[in-house]
Amino acid sequence: MLPDFNRLKVFYHIYSLNSIVAAANELHLSQPAISQQLQKLEGELKVPLFTRLHKKLVPTAAGERLFSLVEPFIEKLQDEIPYIRQPLDRPAGMLRIGAPREFGKEYLPRFCHEFRLLYPDVMFKLKFKESIPLLTMIREGILDYALVDVYFKQGELPSFSDIFSVAPLLKEEMILVCSQDYYQQNIAGDHSFKNLLSKEYITDEDDPSTLSLWFKHNFHKTAENLNIVMTLDSHEALISALKLGMGLGVATAHLVWEEIQRGEVVPITTLRTNMVNMISLVQLQDKVPTLTEKTFRDFMIARMQKTEILKRFQYTE
């Protein structure tokens, strides 16, 4: 037979706090009542859970093993109670959403703020990471869903494992840019493969795969031994370095839209259409969304179609 669940709760607090007195205070019970519950639990299990040394409790091997079973259940239960209690007739509770770093920082806080003005009982936990960690967190139930960016060729959609449902939302254009001064001094209208190959480059990734993809997409050639003068771990820092005139770099078009409009940075165009990166909404295929998840998802999709946002993704039109 299973032991009494209330006694397991008492045991959890005694072990966590390493004190019967502290557990009694935490549970608002008397010290004798706590001691009695522990004794009854040890009687049920027919094994001592603590060794009593003067006023100190030392867990036995059995106590440590029992705690390893009880701890995840109680802590998971504590995390899930807010979801169980949330109302069924309106959005409420915690939403856990992931997104690419730069896209997420630029748009998600704004969407969350606007949504909370309508539904103040909703809270958000946001994770900004790369695609693979985001997909892993969806699979493990850490995220409710995520916006994931995936490179793909013209006419192709990104493909994932069958456990995911993928809904394409927006196409990000990835463009090669530099400052106005750098362009006039080093490019001056010559967008040829040979000329570009000899210039300085900045990248926001340790492995400059995006630069390689840009050359492959636009010239069907591999760019070898590029002169990379700076490597950064932030797209924002990349844009700052480009504006300073340090060289060329591949940037997300909508994140430099204002700089392009002001003439601070210049796109390097070729006869090919711009390389595209798809932002897709990804969730577990068989997961039934809650009212809160569905309402925010629909709100976010509608918000992305607003003119002031959409024009950033269509700056070349």
Residue pairs with C-beta under 8 A, 6 or more apart in sequence:
3 41
3 44
3 45
4 40
4 41
4 44
6 37
7 37
7 38
7 40
7 41
7 44
8 41
8 70
9 27
9 74
10 23
10 27
10 34
10 37
10 38
10 41
11 37
11 38
11 41
11 49
11 63
11 66
11 67
11 70
12 67
12 70
12 71
12 74
13 22
13 23
13 26
13 27
14 20
14 23
14 34
14 38
14 50
14 57
15 59
15 63
15 67
16 71
17 23
17 26
18 56
18 57
19 57
20 31
20 34
20 35
20 38
20 57
21 31
23 34
24 30
24 31
24 33
24 34
27 34
38 49
38 50
41 49
42 48
42 49
45 62
45 66
47 60
47 62
48 60
48 62
48 63
49 59
49 60
49 62
49 63
49 66
50 57
50 58
50 59
50 60
50 63
51 57
51 58
51 59
51 60
52 58
59 67
82 93
82 94
83 93
83 94
86 92
86 93
86 121
86 290
86 292
87 121
88 291
90 119
90 121
90 291
91 119
91 121
91 122
91 291
91 292
91 295
91 296
92 119
92 121
92 122
92 292
93 121
93 122
93 123
93 290
93 292
94 122
94 123
94 124
94 125
95 122
95 123
95 124
95 125
95 144
95 292
95 293
95 296
96 124
96 125
96 127
96 142
96 143
96 144
97 108
97 124
97 125
97 126
97 127
97 143
97 144
97 145
97 146
97 147
97 296
98 104
98 126
98 127
98 128
98 129
98 134
98 137
98 138
98 143
98 145
98 146
98 147
98 148
99 107
99 108
99 126
99 127
99 128
99 134
99 146
99 147
100 128
100 129
100 130
100 131
100 134
100 147
100 148
100 149
100 279
101 128
101 129
101 130
101 234
101 235
102 235
102 236
102 252
102 255
103 147
103 149
103 172
103 252
103 279
104 126
104 128
104 147
105 128
106 255
107 304
107 309
108 126
108 147
109 126
111 299
111 300
111 303
112 124
112 126
114 299
114 303
115 122
115 296
115 299
115 300
116 122
116 124
118 299
119 292
119 295
122 292
122 296
127 134
127 137
127 142
127 143
127 146
129 137
131 148
131 149
131 150
134 143
134 146
134 148
134 282
135 146
135 148
135 160
135 164
135 282
137 143
137 146
138 145
138 146
138 164
138 282
138 283
138 284
139 163
139 164
139 284
144 283
144 289
144 293
145 281
145 282
145 283
145 289
145 293
145 297
146 281
146 282
146 283
147 169
147 279
147 280
147 281
147 282
148 279
148 280
148 282
149 172
149 277
149 278
149 279
149 280
150 158
150 277
150 278
150 280
151 174
151 213
151 275
151 276
151 277
151 278
152 158
152 276
152 278
154 273
154 276
157 166
157 168
157 278
158 166
158 168
158 278
158 280
159 166
160 166
160 282
162 285
163 284
163 285
163 286
164 282
164 283
164 284
164 285
165 282
165 283
165 284
165 285
166 280
166 281
166 282
167 280
167 281
167 282
168 278
168 279
168 280
169 278
169 279
169 280
169 281
169 301
169 304
170 278
170 279
170 304
170 313
171 276
171 277
171 278
171 279
171 313
172 252
172 253
172 254
172 276
172 277
172 278
172 279
172 313
173 252
173 253
173 254
173 274
173 275
173 276
173 277
173 313
173 315
173 316
174 210
174 213
174 214
174 250
174 251
174 252
174 253
174 274
174 275
174 276
174 277
175 250
175 251
175 253
175 256
175 267
175 268
175 274
175 275
176 196
176 214
176 248
176 249
176 250
176 251
176 267
176 268
177 242
177 248
177 249
177 250
177 251
177 256
177 260
177 265
177 266
177 267
177 268
178 186
178 187
178 242
178 245
178 247
178 248
178 249
178 265
178 266
178 268
179 242
179 243
179 244
179 245
179 264
179 265
179 266
180 263
180 264
180 265
180 266
181 245
182 245
182 246
182 247
182 248
183 266
186 199
187 195
187 196
187 199
187 266
187 268
191 268
191 269
191 270
193 215
193 219
193 221
193 223
196 215
196 223
196 248
196 268
197 223
197 226
198 227
199 227
199 247
199 248
200 227
200 228
200 229
200 246
200 247
200 248
201 208
201 211
201 226
201 227
201 228
201 229
201 247
201 248
201 249
202 228
202 229
202 230
202 231
202 232
202 238
202 241
202 242
202 246
202 247
202 248
202 249
203 210
203 211
203 228
203 230
203 231
203 232
203 238
203 249
203 250
204 231
204 232
204 233
204 234
204 235
204 237
204 238
204 249
205 231
206 231
208 226
208 228
208 231
210 250
211 223
211 226
211 228
211 249
211 250
212 222
212 223
213 275
214 250
214 275
215 221
215 222
215 223
216 222
216 223
217 272
217 275
218 270
218 272
218 275
219 270
227 247
229 246
229 247
230 241
230 246
230 247
232 238
232 241
235 251
235 252
235 255
238 249
238 251
239 251
239 255
239 256
239 259
239 265
241 247
241 249
242 248
242 249
242 251
242 256
242 265
243 259
243 264
243 265
248 268
251 265
252 277
253 260
253 267
253 274
253 312
253 313
253 315
253 316
254 312
254 313
254 315
256 265
257 311
257 312
257 315
259 265
260 266
260 267
260 315
261 315
274 316
281 297
281 301
283 289
289 297
303 309
304 310
